[in-house]
Amino acid sequence: MDQEMLAIFEQFMQAKFPHMSTEDSYYDEWRKRFEMGFEWQKSDYNGRAILKSIAPNVYPDDKDEFFMREI
Protein backbone atom coordinates (compact mmCIF):
# COMPACT_ATOMS: atom_id res chain seq x y z
CA MET A 1 0.00 0.00 0.00
CA ASP A 2 1.44 3.37 -0.98
CA GLN A 3 1.62 6.32 1.42
CA GLU A 4 -1.54 7.96 0.04
CA MET A 5 -3.60 4.81 0.54
CA LEU A 6 -2.06 4.25 3.96
CA ALA A 7 -3.20 7.74 4.97
CA ILE A 8 -6.72 7.04 3.63
CA PHE A 9 -6.78 3.72 5.47
CA GLU A 10 -5.75 5.31 8.76
CA GLN A 11 -8.31 8.11 8.41
CA PHE A 12 -11.01 5.59 7.54
CA MET A 13 -10.22 3.41 10.53
CA GLN A 14 -10.22 6.39 12.87
CA ALA A 15 -13.58 7.57 11.55
CA LYS A 16 -15.30 4.17 11.26
CA PHE A 17 -13.76 2.33 14.20
CA PRO A 18 -12.35 4.99 16.56
CA HIS A 19 -11.92 2.65 19.52
CA MET A 20 -10.29 -0.20 17.61
CA SER A 21 -6.71 -1.05 18.44
CA THR A 22 -4.13 -1.59 15.71
CA GLU A 23 -3.56 -4.96 17.39
CA ASP A 24 -7.16 -6.05 16.73
CA SER A 25 -7.56 -8.80 14.11
CA TYR A 26 -10.39 -6.84 12.46
CA TYR A 27 -7.95 -3.94 11.98
CA ASP A 28 -5.69 -6.34 10.07
CA GLU A 29 -8.67 -7.52 8.03
CA TRP A 30 -9.39 -3.96 6.95
CA ARG A 31 -5.72 -3.39 6.13
CA LYS A 32 -5.85 -6.41 3.80
CA ARG A 33 -8.99 -5.05 2.15
CA PHE A 34 -7.20 -1.78 1.42
CA GLU A 35 -4.08 -3.58 0.22
CA MET A 36 -6.18 -5.59 -2.25
CA GLY A 37 -8.33 -2.63 -3.38
CA PHE A 38 -11.59 -4.10 -2.04
CA GLU A 39 -12.31 -1.55 0.69
CA TRP A 40 -15.21 0.01 -1.25
CA GLN A 41 -16.86 -3.33 -1.97
CA LYS A 42 -16.44 -4.51 1.62
CA SER A 43 -17.88 -1.29 3.11
CA ASP A 44 -21.47 -0.61 4.06
CA TYR A 45 -23.10 2.67 2.99
CA ASN A 46 -21.74 4.47 6.04
CA GLY A 47 -18.24 3.22 5.27
CA ARG A 48 -18.58 4.24 1.65
CA ALA A 49 -19.67 7.72 2.71
CA ILE A 50 -16.58 7.94 4.92
CA LEU A 51 -14.32 6.80 2.08
CA LYS A 52 -15.90 9.31 -0.30
CA SER A 53 -15.47 12.15 2.20
CA ILE A 54 -11.80 11.27 2.78
CA ALA A 55 -10.86 10.78 -0.88
CA PRO A 56 -13.54 12.15 -3.22
CA ASN A 57 -11.23 11.86 -6.22
CA VAL A 58 -10.65 8.13 -5.62
CA TYR A 59 -14.13 6.74 -4.93
CA PRO A 60 -17.28 6.84 -7.09
CA ASP A 61 -20.22 9.16 -6.42
CA ASP A 62 -22.76 6.33 -6.60
CA LYS A 63 -22.71 4.33 -3.37
CA ASP A 64 -24.17 1.34 -5.24
CA GLU A 65 -21.50 1.28 -7.91
CA PHE A 66 -19.16 -1.69 -8.15
CA PHE A 67 -15.70 -0.32 -7.59
CA MET A 68 -12.36 -1.97 -7.03
CA ARG A 69 -9.18 0.05 -7.01
CA GLU A 70 -6.43 -1.07 -9.33
CA ILE A 71 -3.32 -1.80 -7.34
C-alpha positions in Angstrom: 0.0 0.0 0.0 1.4 3.4 -1.0 1.6 6.3 1.4 -1.5 8.0 0.0 -3.6 4.8 0.5 -2.1 4.2 4.0 -3.2 7.7 5.0 -6.7 7.0 3.6 -6.8 3.7 5.5 -5.7 5.3 8.8 -8.3 8.1 8.4 -11.0 5.6 7.5 -10.2 3.4 10.5 -10.2 6.4 12.9 -13.6 7.6 11.5 -15.3 4.2 11.3 -13.8 2.3 14.2 -12.4 5.0 16.6 -11.9 2.6 19.5 -10.3 -0.2 17.6 -6.7 -1.1 18.4 -4.1 -1.6 15.7 -3.6 -5.0 17.4 -7.2 -6.1 16.7 -7.6 -8.8 14.1 -10.4 -6.8 12.5 -8.0 -3.9 12.0 -5.7 -6.3 10.1 -8.7 -7.5 8.0 -9.4 -4.0 7.0 -5.7 -3.4 6.1 -5.9 -6.4 3.8 -9.0 -5.0 2.1 -7.2 -1.8 1.4 -4.1 -3.6 0.2 -6.2 -5.6 -2.2 -8.3 -2.6 -3.4 -11.6 -4.1 -2.0 -12.3 -1.5 0.7 -15.2 0.0 -1.2 -16.9 -3.3 -2.0 -16.4 -4.5 1.6 -17.9 -1.3 3.1 -21.5 -0.6 4.1 -23.1 2.7 3.0 -21.7 4.5 6.0 -18.2 3.2 5.3 -18.6 4.2 1.6 -19.7 7.7 2.7 -16.6 7.9 4.9 -14.3 6.8 2.1 -15.9 9.3 -0.3 -15.5 12.1 2.2 -11.8 11.3 2.8 -10.9 10.8 -0.9 -13.5 12.1 -3.2 -11.2 11.9 -6.2 -10.6 8.1 -5.6 -14.1 6.7 -4.9 -17.3 6.8 -7.1 -20.2 9.2 -6.4 -22.8 6.3 -6.6 -22.7 4.3 -3.4 -24.2 1.3 -5.2 -21.5 1.3 -7.9 -19.2 -1.7 -8.2 -15.7 -0.3 -7.6 -12.4 -2.0 -7.0 -9.2 0.1 -7.0 -6.4 -1.1 -9.3 -3.3 -1.8 -7.3 
